[in-house]
Amino acid sequence: MSDWELMTVAELKRELAELGLPVSGKKSELVQRLCEAVPPTGIILEAEVVDEKENAPKNGLFKKILYYNSPENVRNRIRRIKEMPIPVLAVAGIMLLGTMGGAVLYGDDFIDWIQGEPDYELIDFEPSSARGYAQSIINMGHPEWEGRMSGTVEEHNTAEFIKANFTSMGIPSTIEDFEVPMFVIDNEPELTICNPGDVGQTFPALACGASDINAEFIEFNHRTDFVLQGYSGSAFIRFVDDIDLIDLGNGNESADWASAASSVALIHMTNETESNTALFTRASENDVSGLILVNERQNCDELVSGDCVPYFKSVDISSVTNIPVDLGFIMVSKSVGQTLVEQVINQDARLQFFTYVENSGEATVKVPCGIIEGKTDSLIVIGAHHDTVYMGQGAVDDTSGTATVLEMARQFGLIENELGKPEHTIYFCTWGGEEEGLYGSTHWVDKHRNNLFENLRLYVNLDMNHVDAERNSGVTLFGNSAKDVEHIQGISSKFKKQHPELADKYSINVRKMGDTEMPYNSDHAPFVYNIDEDDSDGKTYGKAVVCYGSGSSEYHTYLDNMDRFNEESLAVSGIIYGSLVYYLSYGE
């Protein structure tokens, strides 16, 4: 494999342009064109020692070797090399005998050796400004449930607010709409159990009705006791139906799903339980009328003593052949699950279960972007998702990331005013539709694929880049670009020197990952995996860096609110990743 084959299409085109060669064609054609035009790397630059040869001793091999490798001549050779233009250094390595032990330095490595350690500059970041953005976005949530669910007026208003902020910063902005598969919640779901009274026990058909005057009802609270799951259908299960509740254990393939036909299945969610998609599919295939997950594995005893708070999870509907429109799907707390087992399964209580959800249509999600035009078509995209789960503020997931993007955009607007155009065009985008399936970012990448394939330099993802003040395990910064990860390490070192109070409080873990090791769990995934539609001559992966924060036990629950919001922690990823973008755009 040649060195050219390791480069992206955008990098190859830049090399060709510098050499005055055509830049059209597939990657394999670009590589071939460069291979034909440029000598292989690792050649010896014979011309750089001509003067030394003229003055070299005329006899004695040993004397000649000593002469060529004398300190003065080595210094002269290095001086001449450093005076060479960077494009020349990029395509030709040099063998430095003696002082380099015969080692060969190639391409970018050679340039790095010549230029020395990069002089990184850290951008500014105002945590109070980020908090202001976050609070303004939180205030746009649902009047009762507080969320900004994709496709709703709350999500749309948030996108318009973000676009307006880009404009107020002096950054040109756009907003794009995408029609995506989406569920729509028409009314608040209900979950109630009833222990029949005297009339109901004597006349079962009247149990829990108006005449069953001493029946006992337990009405569970939406959001705190139970929450809908993604792509639930509309269930209408009444007390009078006297429907069975069937305990299927952890709900895996070996469970007797057929026994839950025309009934409600109860699943104990443990570490062995499979995904919502697998459970939803099995329930659909076995004509189950309702599906109740009992949270027994996440946030237990952390948020509510002795209990596990229910949280939202979605379903990958692309993997479901037929979406059941009448299958109600909820998650309940551990304590509610215990009550259902004790009173409905083990005794004679009845279940009433209403979910008012349309799950077979589409909705519009929005993608606002602020764009700082660069000197070239090369692109850096900085992104976060502005939607949340339907029943919570999503202060950490991912209002924190969106607020960070806005503060970074504000800083780069000021930088552009002072320094002019950056080398790369910089996009600041936020995505709708993330929680239900990465829809906003996926559709945006699909729409702009050709441009991204040719020009994407880097995607920066900020999803839950927040660190809880008490449950603090620091931040993890990772990516699939070795060079960028190296820059992140260098910038992190400078960050620790300039911001010791933050570095001492929040540990910084930096990791290099392979292309196929990048997780498919947030908006960076389409930028890594989807920019190359035709991989017949080898797949091209987009380069991305990601930040994970820590300590948000409130993840996807009603408790993910501003009470624990720690804006100071956003400065870690905001400064480090902002400084990486600054270095690539102004400092290289």
Backbone torsions as a table, in degrees:
resi	resn	phi	psi	omega
1	MET	NA	132.2	177.8
2	SER	-81.4	162.9	177.5
3	ASP	-60.6	-31.9	-178.7
4	TRP	-61.5	-36.2	-176.6
5	GLU	-66.3	-16.1	179.1
6	LEU	-83.5	-9.4	-175.6
7	MET	-91.4	157.8	175.0
8	THR	-76.8	166.8	178.5
9	VAL	-60.5	-42.4	180.0
10	ALA	-61.7	-40.8	179.5
11	GLU	-67.1	-40.3	177.9
12	LEU	-61.8	-42.5	-179.0
13	LYS	-65.9	-36.3	177.0
14	ARG	-64.3	-40.5	178.1
15	GLU	-63.0	-43.8	-179.9
16	LEU	-63.5	-42.2	-179.5
17	ALA	-62.0	-39.9	179.2
18	GLU	-64.5	-28.6	179.5
19	LEU	-91.2	0.8	179.4
20	GLY	73.5	26.4	-178.0
21	LEU	-104.9	158.1	178.0
22	PRO	-58.8	146.7	-176.5
23	VAL	-114.8	9.0	-179.1
24	SER	-88.2	161.5	175.7
25	GLY	113.6	171.9	177.3
26	LYS	-74.3	169.6	-177.3
27	LYS	-58.1	-43.5	-178.0
28	SER	-61.1	-35.2	178.8
29	GLU	-71.0	-38.3	178.3
30	LEU	-63.8	-43.2	179.0
31	VAL	-61.4	-45.3	-179.3
32	GLN	-61.4	-40.3	-179.0
33	ARG	-63.7	-41.3	179.2
34	LEU	-70.2	-39.4	179.1
35	CYS	-61.2	-36.9	-179.6
36	GLU	-74.6	-30.2	-173.5
37	ALA	-90.0	-26.1	-171.5
38	VAL	-120.9	134.6	176.9
39	PRO	-61.7	153.8	177.9
40	PRO	-59.0	148.8	176.9
41	THR	-70.9	158.4	-180.0
42	GLY	96.1	4.0	-179.8
43	ILE	-75.0	158.4	177.1
44	ILE	-90.7	129.1	179.5
45	LEU	-82.0	86.4	-175.5
46	GLU	-61.3	-35.0	-174.6
47	ALA	-62.5	-21.6	-175.3
48	GLU	-76.6	-4.8	-179.7
49	VAL	-121.9	19.2	-178.5
50	VAL	-61.3	-48.6	-177.8
51	ASP	-61.3	-36.4	-179.6
52	GLU	-67.0	-37.1	179.9
53	LYS	-64.3	-36.3	-178.3
54	GLU	-64.3	-31.2	-177.4
55	ASN	-100.9	5.6	-174.2
56	ALA	-73.0	153.4	175.5
57	PRO	-56.9	145.7	-176.0
58	LYS	-84.5	-14.5	-178.6
59	ASN	-143.6	155.6	176.5
60	GLY	88.8	104.9	-179.3
61	LEU	-60.0	-42.0	-177.7
62	PHE	-63.0	-41.4	179.0
63	LYS	-64.6	-37.7	179.0
64	LYS	-63.5	-43.1	179.6
65	ILE	-60.8	-45.5	179.6
66	LEU	-62.2	-38.3	-178.2
67	TYR	-66.7	-49.1	-178.3
68	TYR	-60.3	-31.3	-174.6
69	ASN	-104.9	17.7	175.6
70	SER	-67.6	151.2	-179.5
71	PRO	-52.9	-39.9	-177.6
72	GLU	-64.0	-46.3	-178.7
73	ASN	-68.5	-36.7	176.6
74	VAL	-62.0	-44.3	179.0
75	ARG	-62.1	-40.1	179.4
76	ASN	-63.3	-41.7	-179.8
77	ARG	-64.3	-43.7	-179.9
78	ILE	-64.3	-39.0	178.5
79	ARG	-61.1	-44.2	179.9
80	ARG	-63.6	-38.9	179.9
81	ILE	-63.2	-43.9	-177.8
82	LYS	-65.5	-22.7	179.2
83	GLU	-82.8	-8.3	-179.1
84	MET	-72.4	150.0	176.8
85	PRO	-63.6	148.3	-179.6
86	ILE	-59.5	-41.4	178.8
87	PRO	-56.8	-34.6	178.5
88	VAL	-67.4	-43.6	179.4
89	LEU	-63.1	-29.9	-176.2
90	ALA	-69.8	-24.9	-175.5
91	VAL	-111.1	-0.7	179.5
92	ALA	-139.4	126.3	175.3
93	GLY	-90.5	177.3	177.8
94	ILE	-141.1	143.4	175.5
95	MET	-95.6	117.8	179.6
96	LEU	-101.0	105.0	-177.5
97	LEU	-78.9	152.3	175.1
98	GLY	77.8	-80.5	-174.3
99	THR	-66.0	-27.4	178.7
100	MET	-103.9	9.2	177.2
101	GLY	63.2	26.9	179.0
102	GLY	79.4	10.1	-178.1
103	ALA	-73.0	153.5	177.8
104	VAL	-113.1	128.0	177.8
105	LEU	-106.9	133.3	-175.1
106	TYR	-113.9	145.0	166.1
107	GLY	40.5	-121.3	-175.9
108	ASP	-60.7	-36.5	178.8
109	ASP	-60.6	-40.2	180.0
110	PHE	-65.8	-43.2	178.5
111	ILE	-61.1	-43.3	179.3
112	ASP	-60.1	-39.6	179.7
113	TRP	-64.5	-42.0	-179.8
114	ILE	-66.7	-44.5	-174.3
115	GLN	-79.1	-21.8	-178.5
116	GLY	80.8	-171.5	-179.0
117	GLU	-62.2	129.4	178.7
118	PRO	-59.7	145.5	177.9
119	ASP	-96.1	86.7	-176.6
120	TYR	-73.0	142.1	172.6
121	GLU	-115.0	136.5	-179.5
122	LEU	-92.0	134.5	177.0
123	ILE	-78.8	164.6	174.4
124	ASP	-81.9	157.5	176.3
125	PHE	-155.8	124.5	-178.1
126	GLU	-104.0	104.8	179.5
127	PRO	-57.1	-37.0	-179.7
128	SER	-64.0	-35.3	176.4
129	SER	-66.1	-43.0	177.9
130	ALA	-61.3	-41.0	178.4
131	ARG	-63.6	-39.3	177.8
132	GLY	-60.2	-44.6	175.9
133	TYR	-60.1	-45.3	-177.3
134	ALA	-60.8	-46.5	-178.3
135	GLN	-63.9	-40.1	178.3
136	SER	-61.8	-39.8	179.3
137	ILE	-69.6	-43.0	178.0
138	ILE	-56.8	-39.2	-177.8
139	ASN	-64.1	-13.1	-179.4
140	MET	-90.6	4.2	-176.5
141	GLY	-70.3	172.7	179.7
142	HIS	-56.5	138.8	-176.1
143	PRO	-61.9	-25.0	179.2
144	GLU	-111.4	-45.2	-172.7
145	TRP	-94.5	-14.2	170.5
146	GLU	77.3	-8.9	-176.4
147	GLY	-83.5	172.1	175.8
148	ARG	-124.9	65.0	-175.1
149	MET	-63.3	142.7	-179.1
150	SER	-55.6	137.2	176.6
151	GLY	85.4	-4.7	-179.4
152	THR	-93.4	169.0	177.7
153	VAL	-62.3	-31.1	179.2
154	GLU	-65.4	-42.6	177.9
155	GLU	-66.6	-41.0	-179.5
156	HIS	-64.4	-42.9	179.0
157	ASN	-63.2	-37.1	178.6
158	THR	-63.8	-43.9	179.5
159	ALA	-61.8	-41.7	178.8
160	GLU	-65.9	-37.3	177.2
161	PHE	-62.4	-42.9	-179.7
162	ILE	-64.3	-45.6	178.2
163	LYS	-59.5	-43.3	-179.7
164	ALA	-62.5	-35.1	178.0
165	ASN	-68.2	-40.2	175.4
166	PHE	-58.0	-45.4	-179.1
167	THR	-61.8	-42.3	-179.5
168	SER	-66.2	-22.5	176.3
169	MET	-80.8	-4.0	-176.5
170	GLY	83.8	15.9	-179.3
171	ILE	-102.6	121.3	176.5
172	PRO	-54.8	141.6	-173.9
173	SER	-137.4	156.5	176.8
174	THR	-133.2	164.9	169.9
175	ILE	-142.9	130.8	-176.9
176	GLU	-120.1	143.1	-179.7
177	ASP	-107.7	142.5	177.8
178	PHE	-136.9	131.9	175.4
179	GLU	-86.4	122.4	-174.7
180	VAL	-134.3	157.1	174.6
181	PRO	-60.4	134.3	-176.0
182	MET	-157.5	149.1	172.3
183	PHE	-96.8	150.8	-178.4
184	VAL	-125.3	126.5	-179.5
185	ILE	-92.5	114.1	-176.1
186	ASP	-86.1	-25.9	-177.8
187	ASN	-157.6	166.4	-178.6
188	GLU	-70.4	132.3	179.5
189	PRO	-70.1	160.3	-178.2
190	GLU	-133.7	141.3	174.8
191	LEU	-141.8	119.3	-176.4
192	THR	-141.9	148.1	169.7
193	ILE	-123.0	155.2	-177.3
194	CYS	-136.2	130.1	169.7
195	ASN	-96.6	112.6	-175.2
196	PRO	-55.3	146.8	176.0
197	GLY	-86.7	-163.0	-177.0
198	ASP	-61.4	-44.1	-179.5
199	VAL	-64.3	-44.3	-178.5
200	GLY	-65.0	-35.1	178.7
201	GLN	-71.5	-31.1	179.2
202	THR	-82.0	-41.3	-179.5
203	PHE	-122.7	88.9	-174.6
204	PRO	-52.4	-30.2	-178.8
205	ALA	-66.9	-19.7	-179.5
206	LEU	-100.9	1.6	-176.1
207	ALA	-57.9	133.0	175.2
208	CYS	66.7	11.7	175.9
209	GLY	-89.4	-172.4	-176.5
210	ALA	-62.8	-31.7	-177.8
211	SER	-83.2	-11.1	-179.2
212	ASP	-87.7	74.5	-163.7
213	ILE	-67.2	-26.6	-179.5
214	ASN	-107.8	23.8	172.8
215	ALA	-66.4	149.2	-179.1
216	GLU	-110.5	128.2	-176.5
217	PHE	-114.1	140.8	170.8
218	ILE	-122.5	112.1	179.5
219	GLU	-101.4	121.2	-178.0
220	PHE	-87.7	149.2	-174.6
221	ASN	-90.2	126.5	174.2
222	HIS	-61.9	141.1	-180.0
223	ARG	84.4	-46.7	-178.7
224	THR	-88.5	-39.5	-178.7
225	ASP	-98.3	-31.1	-179.8
226	PHE	-154.8	153.5	177.6
227	VAL	-140.0	151.0	173.7
228	LEU	-65.8	154.4	172.0
229	GLN	-108.6	154.3	-175.1
230	GLY	-56.1	132.0	176.3
231	TYR	66.8	23.0	165.9
232	SER	-54.5	149.7	172.1
233	GLY	-95.8	-165.2	-179.9
234	SER	-99.6	110.0	175.3
235	ALA	-100.6	143.8	177.8
236	PHE	-136.7	77.5	-175.5
237	ILE	-106.6	118.2	-174.5
238	ARG	-105.7	164.5	175.9
239	PHE	-57.8	-40.5	-176.1
240	VAL	-63.7	-21.7	179.0
241	ASP	-73.0	-20.5	179.3
242	ASP	45.8	50.6	-175.6
243	ILE	-75.2	146.7	179.6
244	ASP	-79.3	145.4	172.3
245	LEU	-110.2	115.7	-172.7
246	ILE	-106.7	123.0	179.3
247	ASP	-83.2	114.1	-179.1
248	LEU	-106.7	23.4	177.8
249	GLY	61.5	-131.1	-179.6
250	ASN	-85.8	1.3	170.7
251	GLY	76.2	12.7	-178.4
252	ASN	-75.1	-179.1	-170.4
253	GLU	-58.7	-29.7	-177.8
254	SER	-77.1	-11.2	179.8
255	ALA	-67.7	154.7	-178.0
256	ASP	-85.3	73.8	-177.6
257	TRP	-63.6	-32.4	-178.8
258	ALA	-60.4	-29.1	-179.3
259	SER	-69.5	-14.9	-178.9
260	ALA	-97.3	9.7	178.2
261	ALA	-59.3	135.1	-179.1
262	SER	60.0	20.5	179.1
263	SER	-129.3	-178.7	174.2
264	VAL	-103.4	127.8	180.0
265	ALA	-93.5	135.2	176.2
266	LEU	-108.5	124.4	-177.5
267	ILE	-118.1	127.6	175.6
268	HIS	-87.9	111.4	-174.7
269	MET	-83.0	104.2	178.6
270	THR	-116.9	-174.5	179.0
271	ASN	-64.7	-20.9	-179.0
272	GLU	-89.1	-11.2	-177.1
273	THR	-70.5	138.1	-178.9
274	GLU	-79.6	-174.0	-173.6
275	SER	-70.2	162.2	173.1
276	ASN	-56.9	-36.7	-179.4
277	THR	-61.9	-45.2	179.2
278	ALA	-63.8	-43.0	-179.3
279	LEU	-67.0	-43.9	-180.0
280	PHE	-61.9	-40.7	179.5
281	THR	-64.8	-45.9	179.5
282	ARG	-63.4	-41.0	178.8
283	ALA	-62.1	-42.2	179.0
284	SER	-64.5	-44.3	-177.8
285	GLU	-66.7	-21.0	-177.6
286	ASN	-110.6	18.2	175.3
287	ASP	55.2	38.8	176.1
288	VAL	-74.1	139.7	-176.9
289	SER	-86.8	-27.4	-179.6
290	GLY	-153.8	152.3	-176.7
291	LEU	-133.4	121.0	-179.6
292	ILE	-120.6	118.6	174.2
293	LEU	-93.4	138.0	175.1
294	VAL	-106.8	117.4	-178.9
295	ASN	-72.9	110.4	177.1
296	GLU	-125.7	15.0	-173.8
297	ARG	-132.1	-16.8	-172.7
298	GLN	-125.9	139.2	178.6
299	ASN	59.0	17.1	-175.8
300	CYS	-63.8	129.2	-179.6
301	ASP	67.6	-2.2	-178.2
302	GLU	-87.0	-37.2	-176.1
303	LEU	-104.6	-40.8	177.5
304	VAL	-129.7	125.0	-176.9
305	SER	-58.9	127.1	177.2
306	GLY	75.7	10.6	-176.8
307	ASP	-140.4	167.0	175.6
308	CYS	-123.3	118.1	-174.6
309	VAL	-76.0	135.1	179.3
310	PRO	-68.5	150.6	-178.8
311	TYR	-141.5	163.7	-176.9
312	PHE	-85.7	135.8	168.9
313	LYS	-134.7	152.0	-179.1
314	SER	-104.2	-179.7	178.7
315	VAL	-125.0	136.9	174.6
316	ASP	-80.7	91.8	-173.2
317	ILE	-70.8	-15.0	175.6
318	SER	-66.3	-18.2	179.5
319	SER	-96.1	-1.4	-178.1
320	VAL	-105.3	118.4	-175.3
321	THR	-64.3	-52.3	179.3
322	ASN	-124.0	114.9	-179.1
323	ILE	-77.8	117.9	-179.7
324	PRO	-73.9	120.8	-175.0
325	VAL	-81.4	-14.3	-176.3
326	ASP	-116.6	19.1	178.6
327	LEU	-98.1	105.6	177.1
328	GLY	-75.0	138.3	-172.2
329	PHE	-138.7	115.4	-179.4
330	ILE	-136.8	164.4	169.3
331	MET	-119.5	137.5	178.5
332	VAL	-116.3	161.9	175.8
333	SER	-68.4	164.7	178.5
334	LYS	-59.9	-42.3	-178.4
335	SER	-66.4	-38.8	176.5
336	VAL	-65.3	-40.9	177.0
337	GLY	-59.1	-41.4	178.3
338	GLN	-63.7	-39.4	177.9
339	THR	-64.0	-42.0	178.9
340	LEU	-62.3	-42.5	179.2
341	VAL	-65.2	-47.6	-175.4
342	GLU	-66.5	-40.7	-170.8
343	GLN	-101.5	-31.1	-178.6
344	VAL	-94.1	-48.6	-177.7
345	ILE	-77.6	-45.8	-174.4
346	ASN	-89.2	-15.9	178.7
347	GLN	-127.6	-151.4	-171.2
348	ASP	-111.9	14.1	179.3
349	ALA	-65.3	151.2	179.4
350	ARG	-108.5	157.5	-174.9
351	LEU	-112.1	135.5	170.2
352	GLN	-124.0	131.7	-163.8
353	PHE	-148.4	105.8	-179.2
354	PHE	-119.3	128.4	171.1
355	THR	-130.3	126.3	-175.4
356	TYR	-109.0	81.5	-173.0
357	VAL	-134.4	130.5	170.5
358	GLU	-96.8	118.0	-171.7
359	ASN	-118.2	13.4	-175.8
360	SER	-118.6	13.2	-177.4
361	GLY	-109.5	-158.8	178.8
362	GLU	-129.3	163.6	175.0
363	ALA	-145.7	162.5	-179.8
364	THR	-94.2	125.8	171.5
365	VAL	-112.6	154.8	-172.4
366	LYS	-118.7	149.3	177.3
367	VAL	-131.3	101.0	173.6
368	PRO	-87.6	143.1	178.1
369	CYS	-136.9	137.3	167.0
370	GLY	-102.0	136.4	-170.1
371	ILE	-127.3	118.6	171.9
372	ILE	-100.5	110.9	-177.0
373	GLU	-68.1	135.3	178.5
374	GLY	-102.3	-177.7	177.8
375	LYS	-74.6	-20.0	-178.2
376	THR	-128.4	174.2	176.8
377	ASP	-82.2	-6.9	179.6
378	SER	-60.2	136.8	-170.6
379	LEU	-115.3	137.2	163.6
380	ILE	-119.0	127.3	-179.6
381	VAL	-116.2	127.8	177.4
382	ILE	-113.5	124.5	-172.3
383	GLY	-141.8	160.6	174.1
384	ALA	-156.8	163.2	178.4
385	HIS	-101.6	136.3	-176.5
386	HIS	-96.4	-8.5	176.0
387	ASP	-82.0	164.1	177.0
388	THR	-136.1	176.3	168.7
389	VAL	-62.5	157.7	-169.4
390	TYR	-69.7	-24.1	-168.4
391	MET	-117.3	26.2	178.1
392	GLY	-154.8	157.4	-178.8
393	GLN	-63.7	-29.5	-177.4
394	GLY	63.0	42.3	-178.4
395	ALA	-59.1	-42.7	177.4
396	VAL	-86.5	-44.9	-177.1
397	ASP	-109.9	98.0	-4.9
398	ASP	-131.1	43.0	174.1
399	THR	-59.2	-33.5	179.3
400	SER	-61.0	-44.5	179.4
401	GLY	-67.0	-41.7	179.1
402	THR	-63.3	-42.1	177.9
403	ALA	-63.6	-36.1	177.9
404	THR	-65.8	-42.7	178.1
405	VAL	-60.5	-43.7	-179.8
406	LEU	-63.6	-42.9	179.3
407	GLU	-67.4	-38.0	175.9
408	MET	-63.7	-41.2	178.4
409	ALA	-61.5	-42.4	178.6
410	ARG	-60.2	-42.8	179.9
411	GLN	-65.1	-41.7	-178.8
412	PHE	-72.7	-26.7	172.2
413	GLY	-62.3	-41.3	177.1
414	LEU	-67.5	-40.1	179.6
415	ILE	-63.7	-42.7	179.6
416	GLU	-62.8	-40.1	178.5
417	ASN	-60.2	-33.0	-177.3
418	GLU	-86.3	-42.4	-171.0
419	LEU	-107.3	-10.7	-178.1
420	GLY	89.1	-163.2	-174.2
421	LYS	-64.9	140.0	172.7
422	PRO	-77.1	167.0	177.3
423	GLU	-64.6	-42.7	-179.3
424	HIS	-102.3	151.0	169.2
425	THR	-76.3	130.4	-174.3
426	ILE	-111.9	123.4	175.2
427	TYR	-103.1	134.0	170.3
428	PHE	-113.7	109.1	-173.6
429	CYS	-126.0	148.3	169.4
430	THR	-125.7	148.2	-168.4
431	TRP	-113.8	136.5	165.5
432	GLY	-91.8	165.0	173.2
433	GLY	78.0	11.2	-177.9
434	GLU	-69.1	-45.9	-172.6
435	GLU	-63.8	-28.3	-177.4
436	GLU	-93.8	-5.9	179.7
437	GLY	152.7	28.1	179.4
438	LEU	56.5	35.5	-170.9
439	TYR	-68.9	-45.3	-177.1
440	GLY	-61.6	-50.3	-179.0
441	SER	-66.9	-38.6	-179.2
442	THR	-64.2	-45.7	-179.8
443	HIS	-69.3	-34.5	178.1
444	TRP	-66.2	-42.3	176.9
445	VAL	-63.6	-41.8	177.9
446	ASP	-59.1	-43.4	-177.8
447	LYS	-67.1	-37.1	-174.4
448	HIS	-107.6	22.4	-171.4
449	ARG	-58.2	-46.0	-176.5
450	ASN	-59.9	-44.3	179.2
451	ASN	-65.1	-42.1	180.0
452	LEU	-66.8	-40.4	179.9
453	PHE	-60.1	-41.4	-176.8
454	GLU	-82.7	-30.6	-165.7
455	ASN	-126.5	-7.2	-176.5
456	LEU	-65.0	118.7	174.1
457	ARG	-88.6	-42.4	-176.7
458	LEU	-165.9	142.1	169.1
459	TYR	-112.9	133.7	179.7
460	VAL	-113.5	119.8	-178.0
461	ASN	-110.2	131.5	-179.5
462	LEU	-124.0	90.2	-179.7
463	ASP	-123.3	109.9	-177.2
464	MET	59.8	47.4	177.2
465	ASN	-81.2	23.0	-174.3
466	HIS	-98.1	145.0	176.0
467	VAL	-120.1	125.3	177.5
468	ASP	-66.3	138.3	-175.5
469	ALA	-63.2	-30.0	-177.9
470	GLU	-101.1	-42.7	179.7
471	ARG	-94.8	75.0	-167.0
472	ASN	-109.0	108.7	171.8
473	SER	-112.7	17.1	177.8
474	GLY	77.6	-162.2	-179.9
475	VAL	-119.8	152.1	173.9
476	THR	-117.5	122.7	178.9
477	LEU	-111.1	124.1	-178.2
478	PHE	-146.8	161.0	179.2
479	GLY	-167.8	172.7	-177.5
480	ASN	-106.8	14.1	177.0
481	SER	-112.4	109.4	-175.3
482	ALA	-57.3	-42.0	-177.9
483	LYS	-65.0	-42.4	-179.5
484	ASP	-69.1	-37.4	176.7
485	VAL	-63.3	-37.0	176.0
486	GLU	-62.9	-41.1	176.4
487	HIS	-63.5	-41.3	-179.9
488	ILE	-60.4	-40.4	177.9
489	GLN	-63.0	-43.9	178.9
490	GLY	-65.0	-42.5	179.2
491	ILE	-67.0	-37.9	178.2
492	SER	-61.4	-38.8	177.8
493	SER	-62.4	-42.7	178.8
494	LYS	-68.5	-36.9	177.6
495	PHE	-59.1	-41.8	-179.5
496	LYS	-64.2	-32.1	179.1
497	LYS	-76.6	-41.1	-175.7
498	GLN	-85.4	-24.6	-179.4
499	HIS	-129.0	61.6	-176.4
500	PRO	-61.7	-30.5	-178.9
501	GLU	-66.1	-35.1	176.7
502	LEU	-79.0	-42.8	-178.4
503	ALA	-63.8	-35.1	178.3
504	ASP	-70.1	-30.5	-176.5
505	LYS	-85.3	-36.9	-175.4
506	TYR	-120.3	109.4	178.7
507	SER	-66.5	147.4	-177.6
508	ILE	-119.2	114.3	179.0
509	ASN	-108.3	125.5	-177.5
510	VAL	-115.4	132.1	-176.7
511	ARG	-135.8	138.5	171.3
512	LYS	-98.1	131.0	179.8
513	MET	-122.9	152.7	174.4
514	GLY	-73.5	164.4	-178.9
515	ASP	-54.3	-50.3	-175.8
516	THR	-81.2	-3.0	175.0
517	GLU	-87.0	-12.5	-179.0
518	MET	-65.7	127.7	-176.4
519	PRO	-68.3	149.8	179.2
520	TYR	-103.0	65.3	-172.6
521	ASN	-133.3	5.3	177.9
522	SER	-157.6	-174.8	-168.6
523	ASP	-70.2	-8.2	174.3
524	HIS	-70.4	-25.4	-172.0
525	ALA	-57.6	-48.8	178.3
526	PRO	-59.5	-33.7	180.0
527	PHE	-70.7	-28.7	178.3
528	VAL	-82.5	-46.6	-167.2
529	TYR	-101.6	-17.6	-168.1
530	ASN	-112.0	2.7	-175.6
531	ILE	-79.9	-17.0	-179.2
532	ASP	-109.1	99.9	-177.7
533	GLU	-79.0	-32.4	-179.8
534	ASP	-108.9	98.2	-178.0
535	ASP	-104.1	26.7	-178.0
536	SER	-64.2	-28.5	179.6
537	ASP	-106.3	26.3	-179.6
538	GLY	106.3	131.7	-174.9
539	LYS	-77.0	135.9	173.0
540	THR	-100.0	124.1	178.7
541	TYR	-99.8	137.3	174.5
542	GLY	-72.1	152.4	179.8
543	LYS	-92.9	132.2	-178.1
544	ALA	-144.1	151.1	170.4
545	VAL	-126.0	147.2	-171.2
546	VAL	-134.2	151.8	173.0
547	CYS	-124.5	129.0	169.2
548	TYR	-110.6	131.7	171.9
549	GLY	-88.8	-153.1	-178.0
550	SER	-159.6	159.0	169.0
551	GLY	89.7	6.6	-177.5
552	SER	-90.4	80.3	175.8
553	SER	-67.4	-17.2	-179.4
554	GLU	-78.6	2.6	-175.9
555	TYR	-43.1	121.9	174.3
556	HIS	62.0	20.7	174.6
557	THR	-111.5	172.1	178.0
558	TYR	-66.9	-13.0	-176.9
559	LEU	-88.8	-1.4	176.5
560	ASP	-78.5	79.8	-176.3
561	ASN	-127.4	-173.5	-174.1
562	MET	-76.1	-4.2	-178.8
563	ASP	-59.2	-34.8	-177.2
564	ARG	-110.8	13.1	-176.0
565	PHE	-65.6	128.7	-175.6
566	ASN	-122.4	84.2	-174.5
567	GLU	-63.1	-27.6	179.5
568	GLU	-56.7	-37.9	-176.0
569	SER	-67.1	-23.6	-179.4
570	LEU	-67.9	-22.6	-178.8
571	ALA	-65.3	-27.0	-177.5
572	VAL	-62.9	-58.2	180.0
573	SER	-72.4	-34.4	179.9
574	GLY	-61.6	-43.6	180.0
575	ILE	-73.7	-46.0	-175.3
576	ILE	-66.7	-49.2	-179.6
577	TYR	-73.0	-34.0	174.8
578	GLY	-63.3	-38.0	178.9
579	SER	-71.2	-30.8	173.7
580	LEU	-63.4	-47.3	178.8
581	VAL	-63.4	-39.2	177.6
582	TYR	-61.8	-45.3	-179.4
583	TYR	-62.3	-44.9	-179.8
584	LEU	-65.5	-32.0	-172.9
585	SER	-93.6	-28.3	-175.9
586	TYR	-128.9	-18.3	-169.1
587	GLY	-108.3	-17.5	-176.0
588	GLU	-69.8	NA	NA
